[in-house]
Amino acid sequence: MFLHAARELGVPPDACLAFEDAPVGVTAAIRAGMRCIAITSSFPPDTFAAGSAVPDAAYRDFEAFLAHEGNWLQH
């Protein structure tokens, strides 16, 4: 799904930023070669940290991400 979306947008996967609310989705995005932000509205943050693919950052929702836009790479 992530690779298909990147192809449809005409953007290489490594230039994409995926947002996912499930550990399996984080794994899929990372395996597709994308950076990934976990949204912790469905699962607690420690669920993502314990997975086989760890997201670049985790936020409780999109508003929290937008409030820290530009700083998320430092996490």
PDB file of N, CA, C, O and CB in Angstrom:
ATOM      1  N   MET A   1       0.819  -1.175   0.000  1.00  0.00           N
ATOM      2  CA  MET A   1       0.000   0.000   0.000  1.00  0.00           C
ATOM      3  C   MET A   1       0.877   1.259   0.000  1.00  0.00           C
ATOM      4  O   MET A   1       0.612   2.202  -0.746  1.00  0.00           O
ATOM      5  CB  MET A   1      -0.940  -0.013   1.202  1.00  0.00           C
ATOM      6  N   PHE A   2       1.909   1.272   0.827  1.00  0.00           N
ATOM      7  CA  PHE A   2       2.769   2.453   0.911  1.00  0.00           C
ATOM      8  C   PHE A   2       3.541   2.667  -0.385  1.00  0.00           C
ATOM      9  O   PHE A   2       3.658   3.796  -0.860  1.00  0.00           O
ATOM     10  CB  PHE A   2       3.742   2.322   2.083  1.00  0.00           C
ATOM     11  N   LEU A   3       4.066   1.592  -0.956  1.00  0.00           N
ATOM     12  CA  LEU A   3       4.794   1.723  -2.219  1.00  0.00           C
ATOM     13  C   LEU A   3       3.863   2.151  -3.346  1.00  0.00           C
ATOM     14  O   LEU A   3       4.248   2.951  -4.200  1.00  0.00           O
ATOM     15  CB  LEU A   3       5.482   0.402  -2.580  1.00  0.00           C
ATOM     16  N   HIS A   4       2.657   1.631  -3.355  1.00  0.00           N
ATOM     17  CA  HIS A   4       1.672   2.020  -4.368  1.00  0.00           C
ATOM     18  C   HIS A   4       1.362   3.520  -4.244  1.00  0.00           C
ATOM     19  O   HIS A   4       1.314   4.234  -5.246  1.00  0.00           O
ATOM     20  CB  HIS A   4       0.367   1.176  -4.218  1.00  0.00           C
ATOM     21  N   ALA A   5       1.156   3.981  -3.025  1.00  0.00           N
ATOM     22  CA  ALA A   5       0.866   5.404  -2.815  1.00  0.00           C
ATOM     23  C   ALA A   5       2.022   6.273  -3.299  1.00  0.00           C
ATOM     24  O   ALA A   5       1.800   7.300  -3.940  1.00  0.00           O
ATOM     25  CB  ALA A   5       0.583   5.683  -1.329  1.00  0.00           C
ATOM     26  N   ALA A   6       3.244   5.871  -3.000  1.00  0.00           N
ATOM     27  CA  ALA A   6       4.414   6.641  -3.443  1.00  0.00           C
ATOM     28  C   ALA A   6       4.491   6.675  -4.965  1.00  0.00           C
ATOM     29  O   ALA A   6       4.758   7.722  -5.555  1.00  0.00           O
ATOM     30  CB  ALA A   6       5.710   6.042  -2.860  1.00  0.00           C
ATOM     31  N   ARG A   7       4.257   5.524  -5.599  1.00  0.00           N
ATOM     32  CA  ARG A   7       4.273   5.485  -7.070  1.00  0.00           C
ATOM     33  C   ARG A   7       3.191   6.403  -7.650  1.00  0.00           C
ATOM     34  O   ARG A   7       3.444   7.152  -8.594  1.00  0.00           O
ATOM     35  CB  ARG A   7       4.068   4.034  -7.576  1.00  0.00           C
ATOM     36  N   GLU A   8       1.997   6.338  -7.083  1.00  0.00           N
ATOM     37  CA  GLU A   8       0.894   7.176  -7.581  1.00  0.00           C
ATOM     38  C   GLU A   8       1.208   8.662  -7.433  1.00  0.00           C
ATOM     39  O   GLU A   8       0.801   9.473  -8.265  1.00  0.00           O
ATOM     40  CB  GLU A   8      -0.407   6.844  -6.835  1.00  0.00           C
ATOM     41  N   LEU A   9       1.924   9.014  -6.385  1.00  0.00           N
ATOM     42  CA  LEU A   9       2.302  10.408  -6.164  1.00  0.00           C
ATOM     43  C   LEU A   9       3.533  10.808  -6.968  1.00  0.00           C
ATOM     44  O   LEU A   9       3.833  11.994  -7.106  1.00  0.00           O
ATOM     45  CB  LEU A   9       2.555  10.648  -4.691  1.00  0.00           C
ATOM     46  N   GLY A  10       4.244   9.816  -7.496  1.00  0.00           N
ATOM     47  CA  GLY A  10       5.463  10.098  -8.237  1.00  0.00           C
ATOM     48  C   GLY A  10       6.606  10.532  -7.339  1.00  0.00           C
ATOM     49  O   GLY A  10       7.462  11.321  -7.740  1.00  0.00           O
ATOM     50  N   VAL A  11       6.613  10.004  -6.107  1.00  0.00           N
ATOM     51  CA  VAL A  11       7.617  10.375  -5.108  1.00  0.00           C
ATOM     52  C   VAL A  11       8.356   9.108  -4.671  1.00  0.00           C
ATOM     53  O   VAL A  11       7.718   8.086  -4.420  1.00  0.00           O
ATOM     54  CB  VAL A  11       6.955  11.096  -3.875  1.00  0.00           C
ATOM     55  N   PRO A  12       9.684   9.154  -4.574  1.00  0.00           N
ATOM     56  CA  PRO A  12      10.392   7.975  -4.081  1.00  0.00           C
ATOM     57  C   PRO A  12      10.046   7.718  -2.609  1.00  0.00           C
ATOM     58  O   PRO A  12       9.844   8.664  -1.848  1.00  0.00           O
ATOM     59  CB  PRO A  12      11.919   8.152  -4.252  1.00  0.00           C
ATOM     60  N   PRO A  13       9.975   6.449  -2.206  1.00  0.00           N
ATOM     61  CA  PRO A  13       9.614   6.125  -0.824  1.00  0.00           C
ATOM     62  C   PRO A  13      10.480   6.828   0.219  1.00  0.00           C
ATOM     63  O   PRO A  13       9.981   7.213   1.277  1.00  0.00           O
ATOM     64  CB  PRO A  13       9.705   4.644  -0.620  1.00  0.00           C
ATOM     65  N   ASP A  14      11.763   6.999  -0.065  1.00  0.00           N
ATOM     66  CA  ASP A  14      12.631   7.618   0.941  1.00  0.00           C
ATOM     67  C   ASP A  14      12.382   9.121   1.100  1.00  0.00           C
ATOM     68  O   ASP A  14      12.959   9.759   1.981  1.00  0.00           O
ATOM     69  CB  ASP A  14      14.084   7.383   0.576  1.00  0.00           C
ATOM     70  N   ALA A  15      11.521   9.684   0.243  1.00  0.00           N
ATOM     71  CA  ALA A  15      11.134  11.095   0.379  1.00  0.00           C
ATOM     72  C   ALA A  15       9.761  11.239   1.039  1.00  0.00           C
ATOM     73  O   ALA A  15       9.230  12.344   1.148  1.00  0.00           O
ATOM     74  CB  ALA A  15      11.125  11.778  -0.997  1.00  0.00           C
ATOM     75  N   CYS A  16       9.193  10.114   1.477  1.00  0.00           N
ATOM     76  CA  CYS A  16       7.857  10.121   2.071  1.00  0.00           C
ATOM     77  C   CYS A  16       7.920  10.066   3.596  1.00  0.00           C
ATOM     78  O   CYS A  16       8.875   9.554   4.181  1.00  0.00           O
ATOM     79  CB  CYS A  16       7.039   8.945   1.543  1.00  0.00           C
ATOM     80  N   LEU A  17       6.898  10.598   4.206  1.00  0.00           N
ATOM     81  CA  LEU A  17       6.713  10.504   5.643  1.00  0.00           C
ATOM     82  C   LEU A  17       5.346   9.870   5.875  1.00  0.00           C
ATOM     83  O   LEU A  17       4.315  10.466   5.562  1.00  0.00           O
ATOM     84  CB  LEU A  17       6.828  11.913   6.340  1.00  0.00           C
ATOM     85  N   ALA A  18       5.346   8.672   6.419  1.00  0.00           N
ATOM     86  CA  ALA A  18       4.101   7.945   6.677  1.00  0.00           C
ATOM     87  C   ALA A  18       3.640   8.198   8.100  1.00  0.00           C
ATOM     88  O   ALA A  18       4.454   8.364   9.008  1.00  0.00           O
ATOM     89  CB  ALA A  18       4.284   6.430   6.433  1.00  0.00           C
ATOM     90  N   PHE A  19       2.335   8.227   8.285  1.00  0.00           N
ATOM     91  CA  PHE A  19       1.723   8.321   9.605  1.00  0.00           C
ATOM     92  C   PHE A  19       0.936   7.041   9.811  1.00  0.00           C
ATOM     93  O   PHE A  19       0.131   6.661   8.962  1.00  0.00           O
ATOM     94  CB  PHE A  19       0.806   9.599   9.743  1.00  0.00           C
ATOM     95  N   GLU A  20       1.162   6.375  10.934  1.00  0.00           N
ATOM     96  CA  GLU A  20       0.503   5.105  11.200  1.00  0.00           C
ATOM     97  C   GLU A  20       0.042   5.038  12.640  1.00  0.00           C
ATOM     98  O   GLU A  20       0.691   5.577  13.537  1.00  0.00           O
ATOM     99  CB  GLU A  20       1.432   3.938  10.886  1.00  0.00           C
ATOM    100  N   ASP A  21      -1.089   4.367  12.859  1.00  0.00           N
ATOM    101  CA  ASP A  21      -1.591   4.225  14.223  1.00  0.00           C
ATOM    102  C   ASP A  21      -1.565   2.780  14.698  1.00  0.00           C
ATOM    103  O   ASP A  21      -2.134   2.460  15.742  1.00  0.00           O
ATOM    104  CB  ASP A  21      -2.999   4.767  14.317  1.00  0.00           C
ATOM    105  N   ALA A  22      -0.908   1.900  13.936  1.00  0.00           N
ATOM    106  CA  ALA A  22      -0.808   0.498  14.320  1.00  0.00           C
ATOM    107  C   ALA A  22       0.628   0.009  14.112  1.00  0.00           C
ATOM    108  O   ALA A  22       1.282   0.397  13.145  1.00  0.00           O
ATOM    109  CB  ALA A  22      -1.805  -0.366  13.505  1.00  0.00           C
ATOM    110  N   PRO A  23       1.116  -0.838  15.013  1.00  0.00           N
ATOM    111  CA  PRO A  23       2.478  -1.350  14.867  1.00  0.00           C
ATOM    112  C   PRO A  23       2.736  -2.032  13.525  1.00  0.00           C
ATOM    113  O   PRO A  23       3.804  -1.850  12.940  1.00  0.00           O
ATOM    114  CB  PRO A  23       2.772  -2.315  15.975  1.00  0.00           C
ATOM    115  N   VAL A  24       1.788  -2.804  13.034  1.00  0.00           N
ATOM    116  CA  VAL A  24       1.980  -3.474  11.747  1.00  0.00           C
ATOM    117  C   VAL A  24       2.093  -2.454  10.616  1.00  0.00           C
ATOM    118  O   VAL A  24       2.822  -2.685   9.652  1.00  0.00           O
ATOM    119  CB  VAL A  24       0.823  -4.447  11.470  1.00  0.00           C
ATOM    120  N   GLY A  25       1.391  -1.343  10.718  1.00  0.00           N
ATOM    121  CA  GLY A  25       1.498  -0.280   9.725  1.00  0.00           C
ATOM    122  C   GLY A  25       2.846   0.409   9.766  1.00  0.00           C
ATOM    123  O   GLY A  25       3.411   0.745   8.726  1.00  0.00           O
ATOM    124  N   VAL A  26       3.364   0.621  10.974  1.00  0.00           N
ATOM    125  CA  VAL A  26       4.708   1.195  11.123  1.00  0.00           C
ATOM    126  C   VAL A  26       5.724   0.276  10.453  1.00  0.00           C
ATOM    127  O   VAL A  26       6.599   0.736   9.719  1.00  0.00           O
ATOM    128  CB  VAL A  26       5.067   1.403  12.630  1.00  0.00           C
ATOM    129  N   THR A  27       5.604  -1.007  10.707  1.00  0.00           N
ATOM    130  CA  THR A  27       6.515  -1.979  10.087  1.00  0.00           C
ATOM    131  C   THR A  27       6.420  -1.911   8.572  1.00  0.00           C
ATOM    132  O   THR A  27       7.447  -1.910   7.892  1.00  0.00           O
ATOM    133  CB  THR A  27       6.202  -3.407  10.571  1.00  0.00           C
ATOM    134  N   ALA A  28       5.208  -1.854   8.030  1.00  0.00           N
ATOM    135  CA  ALA A  28       5.019  -1.794   6.581  1.00  0.00           C
ATOM    136  C   ALA A  28       5.634  -0.530   5.986  1.00  0.00           C
ATOM    137  O   ALA A  28       6.281  -0.589   4.940  1.00  0.00           O
ATOM    138  CB  ALA A  28       3.533  -1.859   6.239  1.00  0.00           C
ATOM    139  N   ALA A  29       5.439   0.601   6.637  1.00  0.00           N
ATOM    140  CA  ALA A  29       5.994   1.860   6.132  1.00  0.00           C
ATOM    141  C   ALA A  29       7.518   1.828   6.133  1.00  0.00           C
ATOM    142  O   ALA A  29       8.152   2.241   5.163  1.00  0.00           O
ATOM    143  CB  ALA A  29       5.493   3.041   6.973  1.00  0.00           C
ATOM    144  N   ILE A  30       8.096   1.343   7.208  1.00  0.00           N
ATOM    145  CA  ILE A  30       9.559   1.282   7.304  1.00  0.00           C
ATOM    146  C   ILE A  30      10.124   0.297   6.284  1.00  0.00           C
ATOM    147  O   ILE A  30      11.148   0.573   5.658  1.00  0.00           O
ATOM    148  CB  ILE A  30       9.992   0.879   8.730  1.00  0.00           C
ATOM    149  N   ARG A  31       9.473  -0.833   6.116  1.00  0.00           N
ATOM    150  CA  ARG A  31       9.928  -1.808   5.108  1.00  0.00           C
ATOM    151  C   ARG A  31       9.807  -1.258   3.692  1.00  0.00           C
ATOM    152  O   ARG A  31      10.538  -1.675   2.794  1.00  0.00           O
ATOM    153  CB  ARG A  31       9.126  -3.105   5.223  1.00  0.00           C
ATOM    154  N   ALA A  32       8.881  -0.319   3.494  1.00  0.00           N
ATOM    155  CA  ALA A  32       8.735   0.328   2.187  1.00  0.00           C
ATOM    156  C   ALA A  32       9.825   1.372   1.955  1.00  0.00           C
ATOM    157  O   ALA A  32       9.957   1.905   0.853  1.00  0.00           O
ATOM    158  CB  ALA A  32       7.355   0.981   2.069  1.00  0.00           C
ATOM    159  N   GLY A  33      10.606   1.661   2.998  1.00  0.00           N
ATOM    160  CA  GLY A  33      11.688   2.629   2.870  1.00  0.00           C
ATOM    161  C   GLY A  33      11.309   4.041   3.257  1.00  0.00           C
ATOM    162  O   GLY A  33      12.004   4.993   2.902  1.00  0.00           O
ATOM    163  N   MET A  34      10.199   4.188   3.990  1.00  0.00           N
ATOM    164  CA  MET A  34       9.720   5.506   4.390  1.00  0.00           C
ATOM    165  C   MET A  34      10.062   5.817   5.838  1.00  0.00           C
ATOM    166  O   MET A  34      10.220   4.911   6.656  1.00  0.00           O
ATOM    167  CB  MET A  34       8.225   5.602   4.184  1.00  0.00           C
ATOM    168  N   ARG A  35      10.174   7.093   6.149  1.00  0.00           N
ATOM    169  CA  ARG A  35      10.209   7.541   7.539  1.00  0.00           C
ATOM    170  C   ARG A  35       8.797   7.364   8.063  1.00  0.00           C
ATOM    171  O   ARG A  35       7.842   7.406   7.286  1.00  0.00           O
ATOM    172  CB  ARG A  35      10.712   9.045   7.680  1.00  0.00           C
ATOM    173  N   CYS A  36       8.646   7.167   9.359  1.00  0.00           N
ATOM    174  CA  CYS A  36       7.311   6.903   9.881  1.00  0.00           C
ATOM    175  C   CYS A  36       7.103   7.563  11.240  1.00  0.00           C
ATOM    176  O   CYS A  36       7.970   7.521  12.112  1.00  0.00           O
ATOM    177  CB  CYS A  36       7.075   5.402   9.989  1.00  0.00           C
ATOM    178  N   ILE A  37       5.938   8.170  11.394  1.00  0.00           N
ATOM    179  CA  ILE A  37       5.499   8.754  12.652  1.00  0.00           C
ATOM    180  C   ILE A  37       4.359   7.886  13.175  1.00  0.00           C
ATOM    181  O   ILE A  37       3.386   7.640  12.461  1.00  0.00           O
ATOM    182  CB  ILE A  37       5.052  10.257  12.475  1.00  0.00           C
ATOM    183  N   ALA A  38       4.473   7.429  14.402  1.00  0.00           N
ATOM    184  CA  ALA A  38       3.388   6.666  15.023  1.00  0.00           C
ATOM    185  C   ALA A  38       2.422   7.627  15.698  1.00  0.00           C
ATOM    186  O   ALA A  38       2.828   8.536  16.423  1.00  0.00           O
ATOM    187  CB  ALA A  38       3.942   5.637  16.048  1.00  0.00           C
ATOM    188  N   ILE A  39       1.144   7.410  15.447  1.00  0.00           N
ATOM    189  CA  ILE A  39       0.082   8.159  16.114  1.00  0.00           C
ATOM    190  C   ILE A  39      -0.486   7.218  17.174  1.00  0.00           C
ATOM    191  O   ILE A  39      -1.005   6.150  16.851  1.00  0.00           O
ATOM    192  CB  ILE A  39      -1.042   8.658  15.089  1.00  0.00           C
ATOM    193  N   THR A  40      -0.385   7.620  18.430  1.00  0.00           N
ATOM    194  CA  THR A  40      -0.688   6.703  19.537  1.00  0.00           C
ATOM    195  C   THR A  40      -2.130   6.798  20.032  1.00  0.00           C
ATOM    196  O   THR A  40      -2.394   6.621  21.221  1.00  0.00           O
ATOM    197  CB  THR A  40       0.244   6.973  20.684  1.00  0.00           C
ATOM    198  N   SER A  41      -3.053   7.074  19.125  1.00  0.00           N
ATOM    199  CA  SER A  41      -4.459   7.139  19.510  1.00  0.00           C
ATOM    200  C   SER A  41      -5.093   5.757  19.632  1.00  0.00           C
ATOM    201  O   SER A  41      -6.116   5.609  20.301  1.00  0.00           O
ATOM    202  CB  SER A  41      -5.229   7.965  18.506  1.00  0.00           C
ATOM    203  N   SER A  42      -4.505   4.745  19.000  1.00  0.00           N
ATOM    204  CA  SER A  42      -5.048   3.385  19.049  1.00  0.00           C
ATOM    205  C   SER A  42      -4.253   2.455  19.951  1.00  0.00           C
ATOM    206  O   SER A  42      -4.816   1.543  20.558  1.00  0.00           O
ATOM    207  CB  SER A  42      -5.098   2.808  17.663  1.00  0.00           C
ATOM    208  N   PHE A  43      -2.964   2.676  20.041  1.00  0.00           N
ATOM    209  CA  PHE A  43      -2.075   1.847  20.853  1.00  0.00           C
ATOM    210  C   PHE A  43      -1.200   2.754  21.706  1.00  0.00           C
ATOM    211  O   PHE A  43      -0.863   3.856  21.274  1.00  0.00           O
ATOM    212  CB  PHE A  43      -1.201   0.915  19.960  1.00  0.00           C
ATOM    213  N   PRO A  44      -0.820   2.319  22.913  1.00  0.00           N
ATOM    214  CA  PRO A  44       0.058   3.141  23.748  1.00  0.00           C
ATOM    215  C   PRO A  44       1.472   3.229  23.141  1.00  0.00           C
ATOM    216  O   PRO A  44       1.891   2.330  22.412  1.00  0.00           O
ATOM    217  CB  PRO A  44       0.125   2.563  25.182  1.00  0.00           C
ATOM    218  N   PRO A  45       2.191   4.297  23.441  1.00  0.00           N
ATOM    219  CA  PRO A  45       3.521   4.506  22.860  1.00  0.00           C
ATOM    220  C   PRO A  45       4.482   3.334  23.052  1.00  0.00           C
ATOM    221  O   PRO A  45       5.271   3.033  22.156  1.00  0.00           O
ATOM    222  CB  PRO A  45       4.130   5.733  23.453  1.00  0.00           C
ATOM    223  N   ASP A  46       4.426   2.669  24.208  1.00  0.00           N
ATOM    224  CA  ASP A  46       5.369   1.574  24.444  1.00  0.00           C
ATOM    225  C   ASP A  46       5.136   0.393  23.508  1.00  0.00           C
ATOM    226  O   ASP A  46       6.041  -0.418  23.308  1.00  0.00           O
ATOM    227  CB  ASP A  46       5.271   1.108  25.881  1.00  0.00           C
ATOM    228  N   THR A  47       3.946   0.282  22.933  1.00  0.00           N
ATOM    229  CA  THR A  47       3.667  -0.771  21.951  1.00  0.00           C
ATOM    230  C   THR A  47       4.558  -0.599  20.731  1.00  0.00           C
ATOM    231  O   THR A  47       5.052  -1.580  20.174  1.00  0.00           O
ATOM    232  CB  THR A  47       2.180  -0.754  21.535  1.00  0.00           C
ATOM    233  N   PHE A  48       4.763   0.638  20.317  1.00  0.00           N
ATOM    234  CA  PHE A  48       5.574   0.907  19.134  1.00  0.00           C
ATOM    235  C   PHE A  48       7.057   0.737  19.439  1.00  0.00           C
ATOM    236  O   PHE A  48       7.808   0.260  18.589  1.00  0.00           O
ATOM    237  CB  PHE A  48       5.303   2.320  18.610  1.00  0.00           C
ATOM    238  N   ALA A  49       7.484   1.113  20.623  1.00  0.00           N
ATOM    239  CA  ALA A  49       8.896   0.991  20.996  1.00  0.00           C
ATOM    240  C   ALA A  49       9.315  -0.466  21.115  1.00  0.00           C
ATOM    241  O   ALA A  49      10.490  -0.790  20.939  1.00  0.00           O
ATOM    242  CB  ALA A  49       9.163   1.716  22.314  1.00  0.00           C
ATOM    243  N   ALA A  50       8.364  -1.348  21.411  1.00  0.00           N
ATOM    244  CA  ALA A  50       8.678  -2.760  21.598  1.00  0.00           C
ATOM    245  C   ALA A  50       8.606  -3.552  20.297  1.00  0.00           C
ATOM    246  O   ALA A  50       8.955  -4.732  20.282  1.00  0.00           O
ATOM    247  CB  ALA A  50       7.740  -3.364  22.611  1.00  0.00           C
ATOM    248  N   GLY A  51       8.166  -2.938  19.218  1.00  0.00           N
ATOM    249  CA  GLY A  51       7.995  -3.641  17.957  1.00  0.00           C
ATOM    250  C   GLY A  51       9.299  -3.899  17.234  1.00  0.00           C
ATOM    251  O   GLY A  51      10.360  -3.420  17.635  1.00  0.00           O
ATOM    252  N   SER A  52       9.200  -4.663  16.161  1.00  0.00           N
ATOM    253  CA  SER A  52      10.399  -4.978  15.381  1.00  0.00           C
ATOM    254  C   SER A  52      10.844  -3.794  14.533  1.00  0.00           C
ATOM    255  O   SER A  52      12.013  -3.715  14.156  1.00  0.00           O
ATOM    256  CB  SER A  52      10.145  -6.186  14.488  1.00  0.00           C
ATOM    257  N   ALA A  53       9.940  -2.877  14.229  1.00  0.00           N
ATOM    258  CA  ALA A  53      10.276  -1.672  13.478  1.00  0.00           C
ATOM    259  C   ALA A  53       9.859  -0.473  14.319  1.00  0.00           C
ATOM    260  O   ALA A  53       8.674  -0.270  14.583  1.00  0.00           O
ATOM    261  CB  ALA A  53       9.578  -1.653  12.070  1.00  0.00           C
ATOM    262  N   VAL A  54      10.819   0.300  14.725  1.00  0.00           N
ATOM    263  CA  VAL A  54      10.554   1.428  15.622  1.00  0.00           C
ATOM    264  C   VAL A  54      10.360   2.698  14.788  1.00  0.00           C
ATOM    265  O   VAL A  54      11.193   3.010  13.936  1.00  0.00           O
ATOM    266  CB  VAL A  54      11.720   1.612  16.652  1.00  0.00           C
ATOM    267  N   PRO A  55       9.267   3.434  15.026  1.00  0.00           N
ATOM    268  CA  PRO A  55       9.031   4.666  14.258  1.00  0.00           C
ATOM    269  C   PRO A  55      10.044   5.748  14.608  1.00  0.00           C
ATOM    270  O   PRO A  55      10.714   5.681  15.639  1.00  0.00           O
ATOM    271  CB  PRO A  55       7.613   5.185  14.511  1.00  0.00           C
ATOM    272  N   ASP A  56      10.145   6.731  13.745  1.00  0.00           N
ATOM    273  CA  ASP A  56      11.064   7.848  13.980  1.00  0.00           C
ATOM    274  C   ASP A  56      10.634   8.685  15.180  1.00  0.00           C
ATOM    275  O   ASP A  56      11.470   9.252  15.883  1.00  0.00           O
ATOM    276  CB  ASP A  56      11.152   8.732  12.735  1.00  0.00           C
ATOM    277  N   ALA A  57       9.329   8.757  15.410  1.00  0.00           N
ATOM    278  CA  ALA A  57       8.777   9.498  16.543  1.00  0.00           C
ATOM    279  C   ALA A  57       7.353   9.026  16.763  1.00  0.00           C
ATOM    280  O   ALA A  57       6.769   8.363  15.906  1.00  0.00           O
ATOM    281  CB  ALA A  57       8.827  11.045  16.301  1.00  0.00           C
ATOM    282  N   ALA A  58       6.800   9.371  17.912  1.00  0.00           N
ATOM    283  CA  ALA A  58       5.417   9.028  18.223  1.00  0.00           C
ATOM    284  C   ALA A  58       4.732  10.237  18.842  1.00  0.00           C
ATOM    285  O   ALA A  58       5.305  10.937  19.678  1.00  0.00           O
ATOM    286  CB  ALA A  58       5.344   7.804  19.176  1.00  0.00           C
ATOM    287  N   TYR A  59       3.507  10.466  18.419  1.00  0.00           N
ATOM    288  CA  TYR A  59       2.694  11.565  18.928  1.00  0.00           C
ATOM    289  C   TYR A  59       1.300  11.048  19.216  1.00  0.00           C
ATOM    290  O   TYR A  59       0.840  10.097  18.584  1.00  0.00           O
ATOM    291  CB  TYR A  59       2.649  12.746  17.922  1.00  0.00           C
ATOM    292  N   ARG A  60       0.621  11.679  20.179  1.00  0.00           N
ATOM    293  CA  ARG A  60      -0.715  11.205  20.559  1.00  0.00           C
ATOM    294  C   ARG A  60      -1.738  11.444  19.454  1.00  0.00           C
ATOM    295  O   ARG A  60      -2.722  10.710  19.358  1.00  0.00           O
ATOM    296  CB  ARG A  60      -1.173  11.894  21.841  1.00  0.00           C
ATOM    297  N   ASP A  61      -1.520  12.467  18.613  1.00  0.00           N
ATOM    298  CA  ASP A  61      -2.424  12.761  17.510  1.00  0.00           C
ATOM    299  C   ASP A  61      -1.722  13.719  16.541  1.00  0.00           C
ATOM    300  O   ASP A  61      -0.597  14.153  16.788  1.00  0.00           O
ATOM    301  CB  ASP A  61      -3.767  13.373  18.032  1.00  0.00           C
ATOM    302  N   PHE A  62      -2.399  14.040  15.444  1.00  0.00           N
ATOM    303  CA  PHE A  62      -1.795  14.928  14.447  1.00  0.00           C
ATOM    304  C   PHE A  62      -1.569  16.327  14.990  1.00  0.00           C
ATOM    305  O   PHE A  62      -0.593  16.981  14.622  1.00  0.00           O
ATOM    306  CB  PHE A  62      -2.667  14.997  13.212  1.00  0.00           C
ATOM    307  N   GLU A  63      -2.451  16.795  15.853  1.00  0.00           N
ATOM    308  CA  GLU A  63      -2.273  18.128  16.427  1.00  0.00           C
ATOM    309  C   GLU A  63      -0.973  18.214  17.221  1.00  0.00           C
ATOM    310  O   GLU A  63      -0.268  19.221  17.160  1.00  0.00           O
ATOM    311  CB  GLU A  63      -3.462  18.487  17.324  1.00  0.00           C
ATOM    312  N   ALA A  64      -0.662  17.165  17.958  1.00  0.00           N
ATOM    313  CA  ALA A  64       0.598  17.149  18.708  1.00  0.00           C
ATOM    314  C   ALA A  64       1.789  17.159  17.753  1.00  0.00           C
ATOM    315  O   ALA A  64       2.790  17.827  18.013  1.00  0.00           O
ATOM    316  CB  ALA A  64       0.665  15.913  19.633  1.00  0.00           C
ATOM    317  N   PHE A  65       1.683  16.425  16.655  1.00  0.00           N
ATOM    318  CA  PHE A  65       2.751  16.438  15.654  1.00  0.00           C
ATOM    319  C   PHE A  65       2.922  17.836  15.084  1.00  0.00           C
ATOM    320  O   PHE A  65       4.040  18.344  14.999  1.00  0.00           O
ATOM    321  CB  PHE A  65       2.454  15.434  14.525  1.00  0.00           C
ATOM    322  N   LEU A  66       1.815  18.459  14.694  1.00  0.00           N
ATOM    323  CA  LEU A  66       1.895  19.789  14.091  1.00  0.00           C
ATOM    324  C   LEU A  66       2.434  20.830  15.063  1.00  0.00           C
ATOM    325  O   LEU A  66       3.101  21.777  14.647  1.00  0.00           O
ATOM    326  CB  LEU A  66       0.531  20.217  13.593  1.00  0.00           C
ATOM    327  N   ALA A  67       2.153  20.665  16.341  1.00  0.00           N
ATOM    328  CA  ALA A  67       2.672  21.597  17.350  1.00  0.00           C
ATOM    329  C   ALA A  67       4.190  21.507  17.460  1.00  0.00           C
ATOM    330  O   ALA A  67       4.842  22.458  17.890  1.00  0.00           O
ATOM    331  CB  ALA A  67       2.033  21.315  18.715  1.00  0.00           C
ATOM    332  N   HIS A  68       4.748  20.370  17.071  1.00  0.00           N
ATOM    333  CA  HIS A  68       6.199  20.162  17.156  1.00  0.00           C
ATOM    334  C   HIS A  68       6.844  20.050  15.772  1.00  0.00           C
ATOM    335  O   HIS A  68       7.987  19.609  15.650  1.00  0.00           O
ATOM    336  CB  HIS A  68       6.501  18.902  17.968  1.00  0.00           C
ATOM    337  N   GLU A  69       6.120  20.444  14.750  1.00  0.00           N
ATOM    338  CA  GLU A  69       6.628  20.337  13.385  1.00  0.00           C
ATOM    339  C   GLU A  69       8.012  20.976  13.293  1.00  0.00           C
ATOM    340  O   GLU A  69       8.242  22.075  13.799  1.00  0.00           O
ATOM    341  CB  GLU A  69       5.654  21.005  12.385  1.00  0.00           C
ATOM    342  N   GLY A  70       8.907  20.278  12.649  1.00  0.00           N
ATOM    343  CA  GLY A  70      10.268  20.769  12.511  1.00  0.00           C
ATOM    344  C   GLY A  70      11.190  20.255  13.600  1.00  0.00           C
ATOM    345  O   GLY A  70      12.407  20.222  13.415  1.00  0.00           O
ATOM    346  N   ASN A  71      10.633  19.853  14.729  1.00  0.00           N
ATOM    347  CA  ASN A  71      11.448  19.327  15.825  1.00  0.00           C
ATOM    348  C   ASN A  71      11.394  17.804  15.916  1.00  0.00           C
ATOM    349  O   ASN A  71      12.167  17.214  16.671  1.00  0.00           O
ATOM    350  CB  ASN A  71      10.995  19.931  17.138  1.00  0.00           C
ATOM    351  N   TRP A  72      10.515  17.160  15.178  1.00  0.00           N
ATOM    352  CA  TRP A  72      10.302  15.738  15.364  1.00  0.00           C
ATOM    353  C   TRP A  72      11.522  14.901  15.021  1.00  0.00           C
ATOM    354  O   TRP A  72      11.677  13.809  15.567  1.00  0.00           O
ATOM    355  CB  TRP A  72       9.146  15.294  14.539  1.00  0.00           C
ATOM    356  N   LEU A  73      12.383  15.364  14.147  1.00  0.00           N
ATOM    357  CA  LEU A  73      13.589  14.598  13.812  1.00  0.00           C
ATOM    358  C   LEU A  73      14.570  14.531  14.968  1.00  0.00           C
ATOM    359  O   LEU A  73      15.445  13.665  14.986  1.00  0.00           O
ATOM    360  CB  LEU A  73      14.273  15.203  12.604  1.00  0.00           C
ATOM    361  N   GLN A  74      14.441  15.422  15.925  1.00  0.00           N
ATOM    362  CA  GLN A  74      15.341  15.447  17.057  1.00  0.00           C
ATOM    363  C   GLN A  74      14.960  14.445  18.129  1.00  0.00           C
ATOM    364  O   GLN A  74      15.721  14.245  19.075  1.00  0.00           O
ATOM    365  CB  GLN A  74      15.383  16.816  17.640  1.00  0.00           C
ATOM    366  N   HIS A  75      13.798  13.806  18.007  1.00  0.00           N
ATOM    367  CA  HIS A  75      13.330  12.852  19.027  1.00  0.00           C
ATOM    368  C   HIS A  75      14.052  11.543  18.900  1.00  0.00           C
ATOM    369  O   HIS A  75      13.794  10.618  19.670  1.00  0.00           O
ATOM    370  CB  HIS A  75      11.826  12.623  18.917  1.00  0.00           C
TER     371      HIS A  75
END
